[in-house]
Amino acid sequence: MSSSENLNAHSTNYINDTSKGRTIKLPEGPAYNSKGKKDGMMPDLEGKQSMLHSLSVLHYTDFSSQGNASDSFVNKESRYYNGENATGYKNPTGSQIVSAFDESEVKHAMQYKWGDFLFLEDYGKVPNNHLVTLRRFPQPTNDNLLNNLENPNRDVSRLLTYIDGEDNTFESLFSFSAGLNFKEFQSEIQTMNKSQTGWGGMNLLGYADTSGSFAAEKLKGEAATNYDPYTSQTNVTWGPIDVIDKVMTRDRGINFSQDLTVKFKYAVRSYDGISTKVAFLDIIGNMLNMVTNKAPFWGGAVRFHGGGGHSGPMGDSSKLKSGDMYGFLKSFAGDAINKLSKPFEGGLMEGIKTLAGNAGAALAGKGLDTLSRPEMYSMNSLLTGTPTGEWHMTVGNPFNPAMMYGNLVMEDASFGFEGPFTADDIPSTVILEVKLKHAMPRDKYGIQRMFNYGGTRFYGSNIDFENKSYYRNRGNGNNNSGNRKTPLQIANESLDGDNSDTSKLIANNNFTSNRAALSQ
């Protein structure tokens, strides 16, 4: 195909055989629960063949299919259902948004009301398909607002703004980085202590040596045999020089970063004669609900640990805190007398018996400690993948969001004010700038959900289940064997083996090829 050739001349057949062609099922492999353990198999990804790669599948679902509530939003004007004949809410009015997502009627978390738009400085100046909605929930939130199993409660605060190209740009709201972690290994000369290998430290076995090396070593003496030129001669380079001695390999984890900075501007206005001071306080209160919490004063605490004693703290600490030293010492003496006299409440012999028993237990425990019994351990290193962020952002047309992502955490919030004063002597504009980030890195499927209404993944490929053992990671489950197959072995098994996943994928589905584009 020449550089001047029109792509449309070859596109019709190719599109008909790919994005409009047969349904393809892509196996997705095992499913994992929040603790990282296998939990059955993921359902096959059903969709159309990708126009960009032959072994990839594109699975697109409409916004309305993401809900599970009885009143889930149904976009009857969606192009997904009605194609080019759909009128659609390409630039919905505030009335259309409030009518479809009225918080007094819908049961899912995708809610709006007229109050959301009353004080927006840019309302009517910027199209509503540029709308940005930030919500805070009383619990950590998932991406999908229409699924009330993922987000069972309504939000506790909601702020709106617009992508206006100045305060909020496409770059600041859409840009992110993703990748894989790699680390560098460098070859080196490994130093080993000879006395810890073979018969080096066992002279008794050395006497049975028939090669003569044991006798020769003993005649040289330890000073000669322990001499190490590598550490003694530091002004020379030992070993080969013109070599490749570094290699990059996969490290644990993946990279994902999306630092979001969003600015909200609210104009303090009077409607139907209400005081602008009332409007101002309402705006500030809603913004504070978004960014902070109430908190009591905490003066610290005392924590006791270890096995140093059994009595615990004695004395009335409240008297010590108030400065009543006499009262504290008196209570301390009383506690000490009570603890020492308590064993003898049943008589002298009963007290002696209690003291002797405790002393015997202490001696026995000390003996077990000398024998080195196992230590207690905790599970602090075990994490779960459940959300921890309470914030959620919807970017774009509420009827057809460009991005939806939950599980956000707020790092910072800055308040600003602009004049002039209103008739009630308060600033006429309130500005809030918030900085958010994702509570955990997103993998490929997590990133896809952001662009697919917070619902399912939409793109699958054979790379999702191909063997990654060529990275030579050690440890898989409960063993450290790893897999030492070469890249060539992996490739041959993936493509040539009759039972390989990729071979099954190709055999069980009718994939097209570039020949379809040239068959006109």
C-alpha angles and dihedrals in degrees: 000000000000122000091248096049117117111245091209090068090069102028104082099070092037093052091045090054096044121027092019097032136089123331112256126203117214118194110231101194129223123349121228129209126223091276093057096252124132112264109182125293129310114243117259114268106241118198147101128303113270116253089217103046129025098217096047128091127212115211114187125182128181123248092250093060093062095075132084101184119110090244097042112163113265113199099210090178093055118135086219089071103026103031118201091347093067115111090200131179094273091156106010122198122234089255092056092049094048092044094053097040102031106164090214092061113027120078099205126082097253094098138152136175135187091259089067090068103035098090102027107130093209098043108131092013098075124040114258091235083073091059120135119198123192118193133184120204131199089240136034109289137221127213100258113078095178093060107078091192088067095038107023098170134060119247124272095212135017129189128182133201139151140246094246100163092244115055093018120027135184089247094054093051104035106033120102139152128228137174148121131284119246132178133196126242122194125199117237143171107270116221117212129182107241092207089065095052131065113339095324096118097032109078092178090066090042092064088065093055112124098184094076094234093111093053093045091051094050092049090054092053131222095285091061099037093047094051111122114195091189092066098029098051105050097161095074135062114241122206130016120334110193096062141119103242105166134074134176119222137172119283127199118284138016133260124245128155133170116162109191125201115183128178123206122196120192123186114216104230137168118235121190092348099306115152115262086222089063091049090047094052091046091054093046092047093052091048092050089052087055098052112026147022138224113262135186124222115268117196097191133261142243118243123195121199139161131051099275096124148344105222099080123204116334129204132042104292091192090065090050090049091052093048097252096139095167092052091048094050090047092052090045092054090047093052092049093051092047093051094047095046097044096083090057096054088101094049139282096290092048090053093049089049092052093048092047092049093051091046091051092050091050092052092047092049091050089053092052090049089054089054088055108242118195120282125239114254136194135214100233091132094063114094134178129220096230116128120268102177120095098198130090131185130200116194122196137000109003089219092054110014118202091208136008122181134166135178091072125154125208115232101179143355126198124194123208136175135204133195170248104101118250124233087274093054100251130118113280096219131045118198126193123183116190131188118208138174137181116274091225137010116274123228123212094281092047091054091048091054090059090062095039101062092273090291131106131340113269106197131054136176141177088258088074092073105021118118114267095189092118087082086071096224113176120224128038116189109313099352138065098214096108119178123282101188117138122242090251091055091049093049093048092050092047098050108021103036114097091217098045120118094241092049090051090049092054094042096048097047135054105237120184125218139204089280088077091063092053098045096091 
